[in-house]
């Protein structure tokens, strides 16, 4: 096997710990060399459960990490407002970049980051993991093949089981930039282009969300130049469990992504009625395969096997 690609993981919050850290460790072509995290004690205690040769450093030592020639790429998993700084530092050091969505907090800085990556001939990958979910990928393929012909309407439900902690919500960018952004991305991917009309309403049922001038329930309606209309029903907390469903209605039929919150589609029927497994308890359990697949895609891009 060819030499592994050295990786520095920047930011070690919940998403980094439950997803990217493990996927990097398990990938046969990646070698995690550094974790950059301000809470070095927490990170060190976590990392040493898996390997004792990964170096944990605070952000003040980032330059030392980037000067290490054995590091080929960085995975940026910090709060969104720090993405731009770490992306530019990584690119200036000649490193490829995997960055959690959204890339930055506004369009201008996002364009600047991509322009810098293009100028330097380096890979800059934004992790919209749901594109790599097998069911959603199948939907996209069917649409591309013209199975339902002209898209007329897309309806999406996206709900988490448990409200995220306030400390997370503070730096999340809000429900639209943190959660609904996935549905914005998928709608554009399926239909092509950008909407011409966008309407949104929301409400904060939780005091901690209200204090942040955010909402925890939202409904979005978008109309595209083609005439297609998209509706997105999003909620930060659904007591019954994680729920993701999508219906794409076209001029020649409909494609459905159903049962988007259960480990399997098995249902048993008997004297006790209809029984099935409990829904997933958190969004990572639902999207685990897509997180793994996007890392695989990043590695393929890093090695030049795909465009």
Secondary structure as GFF3:
##gff-version 3
##sequence-region A 1 307
A	DSSP	beta_strand	5	10	.	.	.	ID=ss1
A	DSSP	alpha_helix	14	15	.	.	.	ID=ss2
A	DSSP	pi_helix	16	20	.	.	.	ID=ss3
A	DSSP	alpha_helix	21	26	.	.	.	ID=ss4
A	DSSP	beta_strand	30	36	.	.	.	ID=ss5
A	DSSP	alpha_helix	40	47	.	.	.	ID=ss6
A	DSSP	beta_strand	55	57	.	.	.	ID=ss7
A	DSSP	three_ten_helix	59	61	.	.	.	ID=ss8
A	DSSP	alpha_helix	62	66	.	.	.	ID=ss9
A	DSSP	beta_strand	71	76	.	.	.	ID=ss10
A	DSSP	three_ten_helix	80	82	.	.	.	ID=ss11
A	DSSP	alpha_helix	83	92	.	.	.	ID=ss12
A	DSSP	beta_strand	96	100	.	.	.	ID=ss13
A	DSSP	alpha_helix	107	120	.	.	.	ID=ss14
A	DSSP	beta_strand	124	127	.	.	.	ID=ss15
A	DSSP	three_ten_helix	129	132	.	.	.	ID=ss16
A	DSSP	alpha_helix	134	144	.	.	.	ID=ss17
A	DSSP	beta_strand	151	159	.	.	.	ID=ss18
A	DSSP	alpha_helix	166	172	.	.	.	ID=ss19
A	DSSP	alpha_helix	175	175	.	.	.	ID=ss20
A	DSSP	pi_helix	176	180	.	.	.	ID=ss21
A	DSSP	alpha_helix	181	191	.	.	.	ID=ss22
A	DSSP	beta_strand	195	203	.	.	.	ID=ss23
A	DSSP	alpha_helix	207	210	.	.	.	ID=ss24
A	DSSP	beta_strand	217	224	.	.	.	ID=ss25
A	DSSP	beta_strand	229	235	.	.	.	ID=ss26
A	DSSP	beta_strand	243	250	.	.	.	ID=ss27
A	DSSP	beta_strand	253	257	.	.	.	ID=ss28
A	DSSP	beta_strand	267	270	.	.	.	ID=ss29
A	DSSP	beta_strand	273	276	.	.	.	ID=ss30
A	DSSP	alpha_helix	283	302	.	.	.	ID=ss31
###
